[in-house]
Amino acid sequence: MLDEDGRLDVARPAALPGEHTEEALRDWGFETAEIEALGAAGAIAQRRATDAPAWTA
């Protein structure tokens, strides 16, 4: 949406890397077991919106 000055009005910050990995894989047809196997193998990054960014201590 645009604000009164014609600039893009962003309602929230951009997603963190890996934040929507599981959702995207489901949209592309991956089954739960496949996603879990990819996660267990370290092949995908998964981050929840509540996780602290990787650069924080």
C-alpha positions as CSV (number, residue, x, y, z in Angstrom):
1,M,0.0,0.0,0.0
2,L,1.1,3.5,-0.6
3,D,1.1,6.3,2.0
4,E,-0.2,9.8,1.3
5,D,3.1,10.8,-0.3
6,G,3.0,7.9,-2.8
7,R,5.7,5.9,-0.9
8,L,5.4,2.2,-0.2
9,D,4.0,1.8,3.4
10,V,5.5,-1.4,4.9
11,A,3.4,-2.9,7.6
12,R,6.1,-5.1,9.1
13,P,9.8,-5.9,8.7
14,A,11.0,-8.4,6.1
15,A,11.1,-12.0,7.0
16,L,14.4,-13.5,8.5
17,P,16.3,-16.0,6.4
18,G,14.6,-19.4,6.9
19,E,11.5,-18.0,8.5
20,H,9.1,-19.3,5.9
21,T,11.1,-22.3,4.7
22,E,8.6,-24.9,5.8
23,E,5.6,-23.0,4.4
24,A,7.4,-22.6,1.0
25,L,8.3,-26.3,0.9
26,R,4.7,-27.3,1.6
27,D,3.5,-24.9,-1.1
28,W,5.9,-26.7,-3.5
29,G,4.5,-30.1,-2.6
30,F,6.9,-31.4,0.0
31,E,5.4,-33.7,2.6
32,T,6.0,-33.4,6.4
33,A,8.4,-36.4,6.5
34,E,10.4,-34.9,3.6
35,I,10.7,-31.6,5.3
36,E,11.8,-33.2,8.6
37,A,14.4,-35.3,6.8
38,L,15.8,-32.2,5.1
39,G,15.9,-30.4,8.5
40,A,17.6,-33.4,10.2
41,A,20.2,-33.5,7.4
42,G,20.9,-29.8,7.8
43,A,19.9,-29.2,4.2
44,I,17.5,-26.4,5.1
45,A,17.4,-23.6,7.5
46,Q,14.3,-23.1,9.6
47,R,13.7,-20.1,11.8
48,R,10.6,-19.0,13.6
49,A,9.6,-15.4,13.8
50,T,10.2,-15.6,17.6
51,D,13.8,-16.9,17.3
52,A,16.6,-14.5,18.0
53,P,18.6,-13.4,14.9
54,A,21.7,-15.4,14.4
55,W,23.9,-12.3,15.0
56,T,22.8,-11.8,18.6
57,A,24.5,-13.4,21.6
